[in-house]
Amino acid sequence: MRRRKNVSFKQLSLAETKAVDRQELEAIGKRWDGKDSCDDRRMEEIEKDFGEKFAPLLGELSKRFPGPVIRVLDEGAGRSQLKGQLKKINAGKKIRVTRTDVREGFFWPDKVVNVIGLVKGDGKFRGFGKNRFHLVVSSAGGQAYSPVPEKALFQLVSVLKPGGIGLVNHAGISKKRIYELAKRFNITIRKKKPGIIVFTKNYGRRKWK
């Protein structure tokens, strides 16, 4: 029933599609001269914003998932230094980080894609799709700026594996609505601060304990 109810979050109306295209073109066309600190974020800043340390999070995920690799999505990364810093953390497993952004810069990002469409997993979104990542970080990315923030959040939840953890800036969504969406998307909110959430994606009908 939840899957049927969530179909609406996968689809965009014509007006929403135009708004997403317009926002993407504006982002691509904007001049990025290095003065925007959100475009060049470090791990320490993100940890401070979310009140979470990445080393314990990766350690938690390493114990929870049996595979040899922890896959991380750094959504809307821009020139963020997070990828290199995460790969230096000793979590007992290989850390594989994919950086995305709607803009293409010099050696960044790894994939030029919009947060809307990550669940598709085909075409330019190949390598994404449902249940692909153990950790999703969207600290100042597409979700925060998307004209369809709830549908963007749905995409980030969907690409997480059950048991995975998300750190997301939820600009454009009220506190009350966030808790409504948590039930709808079957996530457990671990931490809530103004403008951001840390959550775990639940397994099926059971809530993660």
N, C-alpha and C positions, 0 to 999 in steps of 0.2 A: 504493500500500500504506500509506503514511504517513497519507493522508487517511482510509482505512478504519480504521486503528488509532486515529485521533484522534476518531472519532465519540463515543466514551465520554466525552470531555472536554466535549462540547457538551450532554450530557444530565445531568439531575439525578435522583437517586432521590427517592422520596417523602420519606424522612427528610432528605435534603439540602435539598429544597425548603422543608420546614418550618423547618430551621435557618437558611436564608437569609432567609426571611420574618421569623423571630423576630429575627434580628440587625438587619434593616432597621427593624423597628418600634422596637427598643430605641434605635437611632441617632436615629430621627425624634423619639422621645419624650424624649430626653435634653435637659436644659436647657443651652444654649450661651450662657454669660455673658461670653465674651471672655477667660477666664482660660486657655484651652487654646491654647498657642502653636502646636501642630500645625494648628490651625484657621485660622491667619492667617500663613501662611508667605511669606517673601520669596525672591526669586531667589538672593540671596547665601547663604542658609541651605541651599537645595537644592543649589547648586553645591558647597558645602563638604562636604555629606553624600556626594555622588556622586563628588567629585573631578573634575568636568567643568565647563567653562565653556559657557554656552549660545550665545554669539556664534560660536565656532568650530564648534559642532555645527550651527547653522543655516546657516553658510557651507558646511559640507560637504554638507548636504542640498540647498542651493541649486544647487550644482554637479552633484550627482548626478541631480536631477530637473529636467526641462526646463520644466515648467509655470510660470505666473506667481505661484502661491500655494504657500506652505508651510503645511500644515494640522497643527495641534498639538492633542492631546487632553490636558488637565490633569484627570486622573481623581481623583475624591474631593477636589476642590479646596477645598471649604469657602469661607472668605473669603480664600483665598490671593491675594496681589498679583502672582503670576507673570504672569498674562495681560497686564496693563498694562505690565509691565516687558519682556516678550518683544516686544511690538509696537513698542517703542522701538528695538530692535536693527535696524541697517541690514544686512540680509542680501542686498540686491539684489532682493528679492521681497516681496510682501505677506505678512505673518504673520497667519494666521487661527487664533485659539485658541478652543476649546470647553471650557468648564469643566463638570464633572459632579459631582453629589453625590446622596446619597439624601435629604438634608434640603433644605428650601427656606428660604432666609433673605431678608434685605432686599437686593434687587438681586443675589442669587447663589443658586444657580449659573445657568449658561445652560440646562442641561438637568437635570431631576430624574430620574435613572435609577440603577439598581444596576449595578455592573460586570458582574454575571452577567446576560447577555442582550444585551450590546453587539453581538454578531455578528448578532442577529436582523435589525436594520435596518428594522423595521416597527413600526407602532403608536407607542408612546411612545419607541421606540428609533430612530425615523426620523431619518436623517442619520448613522447609524452603519453597521454592517455590515462585511464583510470588505474589507481593503485600502483603507481610507479616509484614514488619517493618515500623515504623514511622520515625526512625532515623538510618542511617548507618554510622559507623565510621570505617575508614580503614586508620589509621594514619601511620602505618609502617608494614602493613600486606601483605597478599598474592598478592594483586593487584600490589603493588610496586615491588615485586620480580618475578611476573609471567612471563614466557617466551611468553605468549600471553596476553599482558597488555590490549589491546582493548577489547578482549573477557571477560577478568576478570572484567573490568569496566562495561560491559554490564550486567554481572551477578549481580553486586551491585546495578545498577539502577533498574533491573527487580524485585529484592526482596523488593524494596521500594514501599510503597503505593503511589498512586497519591496524591500529596500534601506533601509527605514526604521529608526529608532533608538528603543530603549526605555530609560527610566530607571525602574526599579521597585524598590520596597521589597518583599522577598519573605518577610516574616514568616510563620512557620508551615511553611516548606519547608526541609529540611536542605540543607547544602552538597552532599552526595553526590547527593541527589535533583535538585537544580537542574541538575547536569551531565547527569543522565539525561534530564531534560525538555528540555534544550537540543538533544539529538540527536532527541528525539521531535518537537519543535516546529520543528526546522530553523532554529535561531538560533545565532549565534556570539557567545559572551560576550566582550565587549571589556574589561570590568573587573568584578572581584568583590571586594567588601568585606563585612564582617559585616552581614548583613541586607539588602544591596542588590546589584543587578546592573545593568550597562549592557550592552546587547546590540544586535546588528544582525540583522534578519530576512533570511535568505538567499533567493536567487532559485532557486526550484524545487529541483532536486537538487544544484545547484552551491553550494558554500560561498562566501560573500562574501570576497574577498581584500582 
